[in-house]
Amino acid sequence: SKKYSKGVHTTTFAEMFPLPFGGDIIDAPGIKEFGVVDFEKGEVSTYIVDFLPYVDHCKFANCLHVNEPNCAVYEAVRSGDIAEWRYINYLRILEDIDEAKAW
């Protein structure tokens, strides 16, 4: 804007762009973050593609991949088959769900 000598918000519709290394990024007007409303902790791992080859190999069918024994997802993180940063983000999502339910 001329008044503040800064750019103006011009995005008026959401647009998705494919990334060359896989995945997509979305430019969405006015959205600062995505929440975890209506997510159950037990279903989050089914949305993380990196986890999919491992989730059915955990000892317990209701494994949350946090501190359960014989967790195939956690073992894949330890062996480097799943990037540690992806696992840390997963744990943060679980924390967000707990915080949302506390409200």
N, C-alpha and C positions, 0 to 999 in steps of 0.2 A: 504494500500500500504506500502511497505517496506520503501519507500522514506520518507513518512510523519508519519509513525507508526500509521496510522489510517485505519479504514475499507474502503473498496472500494464499489462503487455502483455496485451491482450485479443483481438487478432486471431488467429483459429484457422484461417482458410481464406483462400485468395487470392480477390480480387474485382477485377473490371475495371470502370472507370467511363469512359464516353465523355466527351470534352472538347468544349465547345461550338464550338471553332474547328477541330475535326478531330483525329483521333487518339484514343488512349486512355491511361489511366494505371492501373497495377495496384498494389493494396495487397496485399502478400504478407508473411505472417508470417515474421519472422526473416531475411529476405533483405536484405542490405545493398548488394549490387551484383551485376551480371550479368557473367560472364566471357566469354571468347572461345575457349573450348575447342573444338577440332575445326573451327575456321574457317580457311580458306585466304585469304591476302591478296587473291587474285584474285577471290574471290566476294563480298567485303564490299560492293562498290559495287552489286551487284544487289539488296541489301536496303535501300538508301537511295532512297526514292521520288523525292526531288528529282533524283537523278542519272539516273534511268531514261531520260528523253527524250534524253540526251546520250551515254550510254556506247557506243552503236553507231556514233557519228560520230567516234570517235577514230581517229587514223591507224593505230594498232596494235591488233589484236584483244586482246592481252594487256596492254593499258594499265592501270597501277595508279593513274593520275590523280595522280601525285606530281611527276615531273619529266620525263615523256616529251614529245617535241615533238608539236605539233598535237593536243593533248589537248582534246577538246570539253568535258569536265567542268571542267577548270581554266579554260578560256576563259569558261564560263558563270559561274564564280565571279568572275572578273575583271570581267565585264560587269554583275554584280549579279543575274543570273538565278537563281543559287543563292546562298543566304545564306552569308556567309563563316564564320559560327559553325558551320554544318552541315559545311562542308568541314574546318574545324579539328577537329571531333569525329571525322570520318572518319579524319583523319591520326592522331589519338590511338588509334583502334581498331587501325590498322595497327601502331602502336608497341606496343600491348598484345599483339598477336599475336607480334611479334618477341620481346618479353620472355618470353612464355609458352613459346615454343620454346626459349629459352635455358636454361630450367629443365630 
